């Protein structure tokens, strides 16, 4: 089963913290940012390998 980023973040915390409304709202606002960060990290690591690289650069126009 694939967890959402929010569920994944909550899984690391003690249950009593997720029951606090302010803390829950904070987690809801941070989850999309963490998802974008994860996506950026995975995209960047893809650029290390020619088979998965998508940014270009090895075309004689800059590298």
C-alpha positions, 0 to 999 in steps of 0.5 A: 500500500502506498501512503500519501506524504501526509500519512507517511509524515504522521507515521513517524510521530507519536499518535498524541501529536497528530491529535492536536489540531494545530499540529495536524494543520501544520502537517497538512500544509507541509506535506505538499512542500515535502512531496515537491522536495522529494520529486525534485531530489528524485529528478536531480538524481535521474540526471546522474545517469544518461539513460534517465537524464532529461535536462539535456546538456550533452548536445554540444551547446553547453557541456 
